[in-house]
Amino acid sequence: MANILNFPNLRFPGFEGEWEVKKLGEFIDIISGIPLKSKDISEDESGIPILRGINITEGFIRHNKEIDRYYPNPISDKFQKFLLEEKDLVLGMDGSKVGKNVALIPNSDVGSILIQRVARIRALSNADIDFLFQVIFSKKFQQYVDIVNTSSGIPHISLQQIINYKIAFPINLLEQKKISIFLSLIDQRITTQSKIIEKYESLIKGIVDSIFKKKEKNVKLNDCLICHSSALTESEVVDKGMYPVYGAAGIFAYFSQYHINGDSILIIKDGSNVGKLQYASNKYSVIGTLNYLTAKDSVCLKYIYYYMQSFNFDKYKVGSGIPHIYFKDYGNEPVYCPEFTEQEKIANALSSIEQKIFVEKNILENFFKQKNYLLQNFFI
């Protein structure tokens, strides 16, 4: 039987020898944050920033007024080891995204206080911190967390479990750096692409706010739309065909028949995603978890679709168990409905931006695929 060599499929020229499988603890200095009493946590921005688990998202540190907290007192000696430095790697140790909420500390967060239930990792002299970030911010590490997390309550990982995580490591520090630099370039492209998408989405929101929220409402929604229901159930969709069938999660099957020919707005009428909208065209069917809304005369359906995205459906929810909405209720929502030509002009402008978002999201998805391929082949 042939020996399996311990190095990855892809490798930079000039590097030889096998990687060594070791515990992560051999390459890191790790601590968890300081426990603070509630009286020591303030919303007053004049204090020292506190880095909490809620500030860590997947690959980034996030801030906003709702989640940021501060330490209002002078820093004593006992706090020194809990003050964060640039490129410290921080990891949320509990919550539904434990193992996923990982980030490197940017310069803007230097000096923040590390709080309990957050791990801080620094690289020892035999490791590169950017390489460690790629190791920990990976599906393999997330799968490891899922295995070792045995809590029946809130998911949690301990410092010892992080230390015990076994990885194949290139002993040559330069090889670590080469890999991390290359992957960081992909990460930068992903970040840039995400910002492009955010700008387009903000543009749509700005247009929606300026047109829909600042205009005087002159009609009700039920003056613009007709609501239809479907009796089709998911269990009845057994035939394979060319016509898509929409459910609460989008298209879930293709049917040999259709009962809608044209455009409509699909709306989830009950469940956790009640009020979620989707625009559908051509020939298709829907199951009973959805209503489908069609336009009355002199109404541009796409315009109303964008308008409805600004609705707050919460006030129309009924039911003590599964939330439900009825067209007889939300159909009374006042809307601004100008002449058809103006509706069409607004809808076309928003649709053009939405198409750009679709293209940019495809580019982003390709970057993610490229990153996943590299991760699978740069690591063992």
VENVENBEL-V885322 format. One record per pair of residues at least 4 apart in sequence whose C-alpha atoms are under 7 Angstrom apart, sorted by the first residue. I is the first residue (numbers start at 1). J is the second residue. D is the distance in whole Angstrom. If there is no record, write none. Layout:
[[I	J	D] [I	J	D]]
//
This chain:
[[5	18	7] [6	18	5] [6	19	6] [7	18	5] [7	19	5] [7	380	6] [8	377	6] [8	378	5] [8	379	5] [8	380	5] [9	377	5] [9	378	7] [10	377	5] [10	378	5] [11	378	7] [19	168	6] [19	169	5] [19	170	5] [19	171	7] [20	168	5] [20	169	5] [20	170	7] [21	166	6] [21	167	5] [21	168	4] [21	169	6] [22	166	5] [22	167	6] [22	168	6] [23	163	6] [23	164	5] [23	165	5] [23	166	4] [23	167	6] [24	28	7] [24	163	5] [24	164	6] [24	165	5] [24	166	6] [24	167	7] [25	163	4] [25	164	6] [27	123	6] [27	124	5] [27	126	6] [27	127	6] [28	121	6] [28	122	6] [28	123	5] [28	124	5] [29	121	6] [29	122	5] [29	123	6] [29	124	7] [30	119	7] [30	120	6] [30	121	5] [30	122	6] [31	119	6] [31	120	5] [31	121	7] [32	116	6] [32	117	6] [32	118	6] [32	119	4] [32	120	6] [33	82	6] [33	114	5] [33	115	4] [33	116	4] [33	117	6] [33	118	6] [33	119	6] [34	82	7] [34	114	6] [34	115	5] [34	116	5] [35	115	6] [35	116	5] [36	40	6] [40	71	6] [40	72	7] [41	69	6] [41	70	6] [41	71	5] [42	69	6] [42	70	5] [42	71	6] [42	72	6] [43	69	5] [43	70	6] [44	70	6] [45	70	6] [47	70	5] [47	71	5] [47	72	4] [48	70	5] [48	71	5] [48	72	7] [48	112	7] [49	69	6] [49	70	4] [49	71	6] [49	112	5] [49	113	6] [50	69	6] [50	70	5] [50	71	7] [50	112	5] [50	113	5] [50	114	6] [50	115	7] [51	55	6] [51	112	6] [51	113	6] [51	114	5] [51	115	6] [52	114	7] [52	115	6] [52	118	7] [53	92	5] [53	118	6] [54	67	7] [55	61	6] [55	62	5] [55	63	6] [56	60	6] [56	61	5] [56	62	6] [56	92	7] [56	101	6] [56	102	6] [56	103	7] [57	61	6] [57	62	7] [57	101	5] [57	102	7] [58	100	6] [58	101	5] [58	102	6] [58	103	7] [59	101	7] [59	102	5] [59	103	5] [60	103	5] [61	103	6] [63	67	7] [63	68	6] [64	68	6] [75	79	6] [79	83	7] [82	113	6] [82	114	5] [83	111	5] [83	112	6] [83	113	5] [83	114	6] [84	88	7] [84	110	5] [84	111	5] [84	112	5] [84	113	6] [84	114	7] [85	105	7] [85	110	5] [85	111	6] [86	105	5] [86	106	5] [86	107	5] [86	110	6] [87	104	5] [87	105	5] [87	106	6] [88	104	6] [88	105	5] [88	120	6] [88	121	6] [88	122	6] [89	103	6] [89	104	5] [89	105	6] [89	120	6] [89	121	5] [89	122	6] [89	133	7] [90	102	6] [90	103	6] [90	104	6] [90	118	7] [90	119	6] [90	120	5] [90	121	6] [91	101	6] [91	102	5] [91	103	7] [91	118	6] [91	119	5] [91	120	7] [92	98	6] [92	101	6] [92	102	7] [92	117	6] [92	118	5] [92	119	6] [93	98	6] [93	117	5] [93	118	5] [93	119	7] [93	156	6] [93	157	5] [93	158	7] [94	98	5] [94	117	7] [94	154	7] [94	155	5] [94	156	4] [94	157	6] [95	154	6] [95	155	5] [95	156	7] [96	155	6] [97	101	6] [98	155	7] [98	156	7] [99	141	7] [99	142	5] [99	145	6] [100	137	7] [100	142	6] [102	137	6] [105	109	6] [106	110	7] [114	118	7] [122	129	7] [123	127	6] [123	128	6] [123	129	5] [126	173	7] [127	173	6] [128	132	6] [128	173	7] [128	176	6] [128	177	6] [129	133	6] [130	134	6] [130	180	6] [131	135	6] [131	176	6] [131	177	7] [131	179	7] [131	180	5] [132	136	6] [133	137	6] [134	138	6] [134	180	7] [136	141	6] [137	141	7] [138	142	6] [139	143	6] [140	144	6] [141	145	6] [142	146	6] [143	147	6] [144	148	6] [145	149	6] [145	157	7] [149	155	6] [149	156	6] [149	157	6] [151	155	6] [151	156	7] [157	161	6] [158	162	6] [159	163	6] [160	164	6] [161	165	6] [168	380	6] [170	175	7] [170	176	6] [172	176	7] [173	177	6] [174	178	6] [175	179	6] [176	180	6] [177	181	6] [178	182	6] [179	183	6] [180	184	6] [181	185	6] [182	186	7] [183	187	6] [184	188	6] [185	189	6] [186	190	6] [186	371	7] [187	191	6] [188	192	6] [189	193	6] [190	194	6] [190	364	6] [190	367	6] [191	195	6] [192	196	6] [193	197	6] [193	364	6] [194	198	6] [195	199	6] [196	200	6] [197	201	6] [197	357	6] [197	360	6] [198	202	6] [199	203	6] [200	204	6] [200	353	7] [200	357	6] [201	205	6] [202	206	6] [203	207	6] [204	208	6] [204	350	6] [205	209	6] [206	210	6] [207	211	6] [208	212	5] [209	213	5] [209	214	7] [210	214	6] [211	215	6] [212	307	7] [212	336	6] [215	336	6] [216	336	6] [217	334	6] [217	335	5] [217	336	4] [218	335	6] [218	336	5] [218	337	7] [219	223	6] [219	334	6] [219	335	6] [219	336	6] [219	337	7] [220	331	7] [220	332	5] [220	333	6] [220	334	4] [220	335	6] [221	225	6] [221	331	5] [221	332	6] [221	333	6] [221	334	6] [221	335	6] [222	226	7] [222	331	5] [222	332	6] [224	295	6] [224	296	5] [224	299	6] [225	293	6] [225	294	5] [225	295	5] [225	296	5] [226	293	6] [226	294	5] [226	295	6] [226	296	7] [227	291	7] [227	292	6] [227	293	5] [227	294	7] [227	327	7] [228	291	6] [228	292	5] [228	293	6] [229	288	7] [229	291	5] [229	292	7] [230	286	6] [230	287	6] [230	288	5] [230	291	7] [231	287	7] [231	288	5] [232	236	7] [232	286	7] [232	287	5] [232	288	6] [233	287	5] [233	288	6] [234	287	6] [237	255	7] [239	255	5] [239	256	6] [240	254	6] [240	255	5] [240	256	6] [241	254	5] [241	255	4] [241	256	4] [242	254	6] [242	255	6] [242	256	6] [243	254	5] [243	255	5] [243	256	6] [243	257	7] [243	258	6] [243	283	6] [243	284	5] [244	251	6] [244	253	6] [244	254	4] [244	255	6] [244	284	5] [244	285	6] [245	251	5] [245	252	6] [245	253	5] [245	254	6] [245	255	6] [245	284	6] [245	285	5] [245	286	5] [246	250	5] [246	251	4] [246	252	6] [246	285	6] [246	286	5] [246	287	6] [247	251	6] [247	252	7] [247	286	6] [247	287	6] [247	289	7] [247	290	7] [248	268	6] [248	289	6] [248	290	7] [258	283	6] [258	284	5] [258	285	5] [259	284	6] [259	285	5] [260	283	6] [260	284	5] [260	285	6] [261	282	6] [261	283	4] [261	284	7] [262	281	5] [262	282	5] [262	283	6] [263	280	6] [263	281	4] [263	282	6] [264	279	6] [264	280	6] [264	281	7] [264	292	6] [264	293	5] [264	294	5] [265	277	7] [265	278	6] [265	279	5] [265	280	6] [265	292	6] [265	293	5] [265	294	7] [265	305	6] [266	277	6] [266	278	5] [266	279	6] [266	280	7] [266	290	6] [266	291	6] [266	292	5] [266	293	6] [267	275	6] [267	276	6] [267	277	5] [267	278	7] [267	290	5] [267	291	5] [267	292	6] [268	273	7] [268	274	5] [268	275	5] [268	276	6] [268	277	7] [268	289	6] [268	290	5] [268	291	7] [269	274	5] [269	275	6] [269	289	6] [269	290	6] [269	291	6] [269	324	6] [269	325	5] [270	274	5] [270	289	7] [270	322	7] [270	323	6] [270	324	4] [270	325	6] [271	322	6] [271	323	6] [271	324	7] [274	324	7] [275	313	6] [286	290	7] [294	301	7] [295	299	6] [295	300	7] [295	301	5] [298	340	6] [299	340	6] [300	304	7] [300	340	6] [300	343	6] [300	344	6] [301	305	6] [302	306	6] [302	347	6] [303	307	6] [303	343	6] [303	344	7] [303	346	7] [303	347	5] [304	308	6] [305	309	7] [313	317	7] [316	325	6] [316	329	6] [316	330	6] [317	323	6] [317	324	5] [317	325	5] [318	323	6] [318	324	5] [318	325	6] [319	323	5] [319	324	6] [326	330	6] [327	331	5] [338	342	6] [338	343	6] [339	343	6] [340	344	6] [341	345	6] [342	346	6] [343	347	6] [344	348	6] [345	349	6] [346	350	6] [347	351	6] [348	352	6] [349	353	7] [350	354	6] [351	355	6] [352	356	6] [353	357	6] [354	358	6] [355	359	6] [356	360	6] [357	361	6] [358	362	6] [359	363	6] [360	364	6] [361	365	6] [362	366	6] [363	367	6] [364	368	6] [365	369	6] [366	370	6] [367	371	6] [368	372	6] [369	373	6] [370	374	6] [371	375	6] [372	376	6] [373	377	6] [374	378	6] [375	379	6]]
//
